[in-house]
Amino acid sequence: MTPIIRTALLLLSACTGAQIQEEPIMEITTTVDFGEDTGQNFGSLFEAKDAEGRVVFGAGFAGLYNTHFRMDRYTLQFFVRDQDTTPTFEKLPPPSDDGGTYLFDLDGRVYQFSHYRDRIVRWWDDGAGAWQVDDSFGHRVTNTGEGKMRVAGRVLQFKGGEAWFDGTQIVTRPEAGRYHHFYYALGHLVFFHDNQESDPAYSRLYAVPWVPGSGSVDLSRAVTLDVKYPGETPFAIGQVGDQILDSSNVGGVYAFDGSQWRVVRPSKTGVSFQLYSMLNWYDRMLIGQYPTGNLFEYDGKTLRHLEGAPPVMPGVSDRAREAQTTCIYGGDLYVGVWPWAELWRYDAYEDRWHFVKRMFETPEITDEMVHPWDDKVADYNNSHEDQIVGNTWGQRVTGLNPMGDALYISLSAKGCNERDMRLAFLHDDEVWNQYRAVYRMRKPGCAVGAIVWTGKPTTLRFTVTGERISIEQDGRVLASAPIGTALANRVKNAQIEWAYGMFGPLRGTIESKAVQP
C-alpha cells in the first residue's frame, strides 16, 4: 500500500468516525410563535417521560426571581435528566472585596452584584477567566430590585428609581419619596412608591399598563394599593397564570390580576414572614420563605406551606431558616438555604429531597447555636461596647444561575458585609474568602443559552448525540453541553408532551414540531 493510499484511508476512517460520533440519537425541531412580548414568562416547550412516569428530558424558560434580581426570560434550558452523576464544583475568582455577591443573567452572560459597598455590575468572562465590569449598568447607581431585562428584543432598564426603554426614559423620579423594585409582566409595570416625607408617611403599590413602543409610562392609569406599613419592600416578585405576585419584608403578599390588587396575606410587623424567591414550577409558583426554610406554593388563589421542603441538614438548628434561592437545573429543582449555606436537590418523580453540599467549609456544624459564628460574635459583644449583630456572619446561598453547561452558585454573609477585623475568625483568609466565593457546578446533560427575539415565529432545534446535547435557533447554536452515551440513549423511548412541563405551561403557540429519528 502506497503512502498516499494509506493517508487517504486514514482520512476517510477519521471522517467516518466523526460522522458516527455526531449522528443524532434524537433531534427535535419546533417552530414557536411567542406572540407579543409583554413581559410574560414563556414556560415549557416540551417535556418527556419514560414508561414509569420519570422525566427524561425537556426544554423551557424558567420564570425566576431570587431576592434582588429577576432572571432573564429569554434564557432557554434543554436537559436530559441525570440523577446519578455526582456534580463537580469549581471555585471562580471572587468578584469584589465585599463579603458576598448576588447573581443574575442577561443575554447569555452570568452577572454579579453586591449591594453593600461595591455596587458595580460584572459579568463572568470564561475566556479570560475573570469578572469584567459592564459600564452600561452605571457605577453605583443600580440598586437591589433594579437592573435590565429585554422586552421585544430591546432593553428595559431600571436604575436609581427610574426606568428607560431602548435608551428613552419612561419613568422619572417622583417629586417626593422614591420608586423601587420594578417588575414588568403581562403588560403592566409594577413597582413600589415609598414616601417617608409625607404626613402620614406611606408605601403604595403601582400597576401601570404599558407596552413597548407606547412611550412614557402614564401614571394616571395606575391601579394602586396602599400597603399597611410605610417602608414595605419586596425580596421576591413573580407571575403565575394571569397574575403578578408581589411581597413585602413584613409578610404582605399581594396579587394583581390585570384589573385590581388583592391582599393574599396581610402584612404584620413583629411576625417573621419573608419571601425570598419565586419560581414557576408546572402549574404553580414555588416560593422560598423565612423563617421555616421551606417552600410555599401559590396556585393563583391560596398560599400553602410545604412542610419539610427542603428538610434540615442533620446536625444544625431547625430555627431561623431561610430558603433564599431556587432554580431548575438539569431537570431538578434546587434550593439554597440559610444560615448554613445548604444546597438541596428535589427529585419530583421520587418526591424526595437529596442533600447536595454545604457550600461553606467552616465553622463545623452544630445545633448548639442557630447561626455560624454566633458564639464568637457573642464573646465579642460581651466584652465590648460597640456591638455586632449576632447573625451578621450567617452563611447564604445568594445565587443559583444556570448558564452554558453549568450552574453558577454565589455565597454571602447576611448583607455582603465588609471584612470585620474586630472578629478574630475573619483574620483567616480561608474563612473570609468563603463569603466572597462563586462556584461553578457541572453535571452532564444540561445546555443553557439565550434566544434572540425575532418578533415572528422562530425555529428551535434540540439535538442529542452520544457525546453532546445542543440548542439552535434559526440555525445558530445557542448552547451545548457534554453527555454520556448511556444517558443520551435514555431519550429514545420517552414520550413527549408539548407546551407543558416543569417550567410551567407555554405562553405561545407551537406552529410545527418534528422528532427524529
C-alpha angles and dihedrals in degrees: 000000000000121000090246093054091044091052092047092051092049091051091048090049092050092049092047091049091050090050091051091049093050097042104122119247087195136001123188119192123184135168112214132191108203092186121210114354108234098154097279123152106246099214128192129352095189144331129200131204135191126235091277092054096254118144109248104173142346147158136219152120118275118228100211141156118180116193100289106014144045115226122236112279090206094061109112123200126199118185143175101202117243113184095166109056117091108233123238124228127213122186115224125206113279110261100217145355093263118105095248147006142212126220137218135158136229133171093355096310130112112228132194133204136177117203095199114074106322100058093168119130117230135176129212112253104198094188092056094035089228145097113259125204115242104210093189089079091057126235116284093339099099114090132194111284092032135086132103140309135173121243119182086349096301130102122264106190131190121194137146092006093302136098137223131187119201089342096310119110112240101168125039128191117278120251089247130024124358143278117232145167102033121198125178119201142136092011095305134103109218124194145141125254109205114190114179092162098068125085105263100024116229147181120214134188118223130199110183124181111238137150131186112281095023094108125227121007109263105220091189086074094054123127105214139193123196105219120214102250129043110239098032109157133179131235094187137028129176149151135240124179107328095335135095113212119206129178144191140223091247096055103272117146118190130186126200117197099187095274109040145012122246126195105231092176124006119233118246129182118225093033116095111230118136132160117215107171138028122194131173110234118177107306098343144050124254116211128195112224143195134243097018095051086220136115123256123202130218119198097183093275114043139025114229132187115233099208116213093013098152106010127224119273107248113257101032136091119274093215132098095011126163130199092207104165137032136174144158113243127167093349096307135098116242127196130188116208133201142245098029097032095243119180116206133184124205122210105204095196094053091035084224137133120224122199108231106180146316102245096212126061099204147094105025113255119260139167091213090088132029100227132033112266094013089132095052093047090048091051090054094046092050091060104033136060095216101078129210120211106255100232097040092113098046112129125250136190096214102171136039107173124165115207136151106343097330149065114237115213125192128194135202149169115250093283108010085261127188118255107283107211091188086082115072095211090062090060085076109089091207091058094044095047092055088069091053097047130124117189132197113215120196137188129157125272109038126104122181130184142142124261122220117239110242102174089229138062111307130199119231123190124195116193132189121191129167090269110027146019122213145181124217130185117201089337097313119114111237100177144341137190138187122264133178122240094244092053092044091053090060090076095066102085102025118123116233125222112195128219095009138078146104092317088061132255117323116261097206140048128274105220097182139359137186135177123200141222 
